[in-house]
Amino acid sequence: MDMRDTPIVAIDHVTKRFKAHVALDRVSLSLRKGELHAIVGENGAGKSTLMNILFGLQQPDEGGILIDGRQVIHRSPSDAIANGIGMVHQHFKLVPSFTVKENLCLAARPAVRAKLRTDRDVAAIAERYGMTLDPSALTGRLPLAIQQRVEILKALVNEAVVLILDEPTTILNPREAESLYGVLGHLTREGHAVVAVTHHLDEVLRYSDRVSVIRHGTLVGTALTKEMNRDALVQQIVGRSVAVDSRLPGRVDAVGEEELRLEGVSVPGTAFSSGLHAVDLTVRAGEVVGIAGVEGNGQRELFDILAGLRAPVTGRVWTRAMDARQRPIVNLVPEDRHTEGLILDLPVSINLLLDQLDGAAYSRFGVLRHGAIAMRARDLAKTYDVRTADIALPARSLSGGNQQKIVIARALSGAPRVLIVYQPTRGLDVAASEEVLARLRGAADDGLAVLLISSNLQEIMRMSDRIKVLYEGEFAGEIAGVDATADRLGQWMVGGRDADIASRMAS
């Protein structure tokens, strides 16, 4: 009998309530050895809650968990680990100042720790699971893709049979994502059950064996992935059709004067990025200029310069609106909403107005005017569809999609002339992504100059009036959005030039 035919874990009619909100309603599904099982759904659908219950971070109000047909109760993660379940969280739980070996020893059960005495022991275990790691490397200095491997190995050294990954490729570029799924494929062939909670439907269709859809806390269904297609998945996730492949064309008459210009801007590289080398760039009012490229080719440095986080070594940045110190005035949607875009433990109302709180409308003599803040915050929440039971709740309590709406609302509400957007839909579901992109496109049509930096080619092609591709800190090519193809952009992204591409196409 195929090992995929017998469930190792059965989640049985699990219900979870948070006050009046039903996060999960009698959800049942099974996980099988040798199988990659994808779990998809909108932000806030209940996916992470279900996995947190399986891993012992939360307890169900009704229903339970069976492992090999035996009912278990996971009062904490240590109970789940003892039962062969490991979890890799979206935000890693590593000690940056520890080495790879020290992080593994910290996570290992006492009986396992004895097997990790030397670097050679750690390297051998990593190799067993299809990974190459330097046991003596400081974890905080490793690329995020390698830190993720350390997180996976933390679960595997404790002999996890079931491995849960929450949004595993949100922080990865396409090449790193493909490499990760190579590791996960190795694990399923070795008999592990792998669960991936993700919004990336292309990855689901390409790599998973089965897929389960959760909507509003209810299991819509589970199917063999080979029997599904993208349109059917979107329909189940959202409950309606969404045109996720159509272009979002701009208004030709909206394009106006130049609002942003970079001239010969250079920034030194790092171990993980190429930096920038004499880059020129312009963005006009009413247009979206997309910056494509594999992560690590200068995108971070470009954002940091425009955000005022660092100064170019050579060259200059100009915007029509400059502050008293001749620094460009731009509004920002940063890459990581948790660490750069929000103060998660402060209320939604404060987060919506963070950049305006020092104004006379919201503070007097250093004291916040909470009534005025609440009134304006309610208007913004309504306008930008930020769904929260109360604007006094901490931003941490909202789904990822609603957290991103806070960042977008704040960036657009101050009547900016230039908006710099970095990975605006990272970690968002299909519906939330479409809403964010429509907001940005609409803002450009109203005259805003938008610079969109994204590793999502489909997103870049759908949104942009012009597209430029960064490769090793230089622009390898530029093309009008309506003329762009994934093949052309992909050639530039790996260093191809127009002459080289034309030559290959002619031969």
C-alpha positions, 0 to 999 in steps of 0.5 A: 500500500502506498504510504500516501494512502494512510493519514498520519495526522487527522484534524477532526472537526476542529472549532476555534472561537475568539470572543464572538468571532468563529475563526474555525468551524468544524474543520477536518482534514488529513495529512499523509506521509510522502505528500506535500499538502498546500493549505490556501485561503484569504488572509484571516480565513483561519489557515494559521489558526489551524496550524497553530492548534496542530502545533500546540500554540492554541487549543481548539474549543471543539474537536481534536487531533489524531496521530496514527489513529490515536487522539492527542492533546497538544497543550504546548509546542513541546507536546507537538514536537514530542509527537513528531510535528515541527513548524517553521514560522513565517517570522523566524525564531532564531537567535541571530548572535548564535551559530547554526550549531548553537541554534540547533542545540538550543531547539533540540530535545536533550536526547537529540542534543547529544548527537550534535556535539561537533560541526561534523555531526551537524553537517552530516544531519543537514546533508542527510536532509538534502541541505548544505549548511556551515555549522559555525556560521553566525545565523544573523549574518546568513541570507534569509533563505539559508536562515530558513534552512536552519529553521527547517533543520531545527524541526528535523533534528527533533525527528519531526515526521510532519513539517508545517511551513507558514508562508515559506516563500514570502521572503524568497526570490524565485530561484530561492523558492525553487530551491526550497521546494527541492528540499521539501521534495526530498523530505516527502520522498523520505516519507515526511508529511509537509504542509505549506500554508501559502498564497502563491497559487503557482507554487501550489499548482506546481509543487503540491500533491493535495490542496485544501481551501479554507474560507471564512473558517470553513473547509471548502474542500480538499482535492488532488492538485493535478485535478485543479487549475488556477481559476478553480482555486481562485473561485474557491478561495474568494467565492467569486471570479477574480481577473488576476491576469488582466492588465490594469491600464493607466490613463494616457492623459494622466501622465504629466511632469517629471516628479522624481529623478535619479542621476548617476546614483551609486551605492556600494554592495554588500555580501547579499546585494550588488549595490547600485552603479551610476543609475539614472531613473525618472518617474512622471506624475500619473505613471507607474514605473516598475522595477523588476529583477531578482532580489539582491540586485540593488532593489533594497539600496534603491528603496533605502536611498529614496526613503532617506535611510542612506545617502548615495556615494555619487549622484543625486536624487531630485523630487519636485517636493524637497524638505528644508535640508533638500531631501526628497519628500516621498511617501512609502510602502515598505517591504516588511509591514511588520518591522518597517510599516507598522508598530504592531502593538499600537492601535490601528488608529495611531498606525493610520496616522503615524506620519501626521501625529506631530501636526496641530490637528492631532497633538497640542503641546506634545499631548495627542488629541485622541478624539481627532485621531479617532475621527480621522482614523475611522474615516480612513478605515472606511475609505480604505476598507480596513476591516477591524472590530475597533480602531482601538485594537492593536494592529497586530490583531488584524490579518495581513491584508488589513495590516497592508491596507493600513500602510497603503491608507497612510501612504496615500492619505497625505496627498503625496506627489511621489509614492515608492512601493516595495513588494506591496502584495507580499504575503497577501491573498488573491483578493487583498492583492487585487485591492491593493494593486487597484488602489495604487493604479487608481492613485497614479491615474489621479496624478501620483508618480508611483515607483513599484519595486517588485520581484513578482513579474506578473504584478509588474507587467499588469501594473506598469506603464514602463518597466526597468530591470535591475541586474547587478546594480545596473538597469539591463533594459527598459520596455513599455508595460504593454510590450513586456513579456515574461521571457524578455524581462527574464532574459534581462533579469539574468544579465542578457542584453538587447543585442544578445537576446536579438542574436539568440532569437535570430539564430 
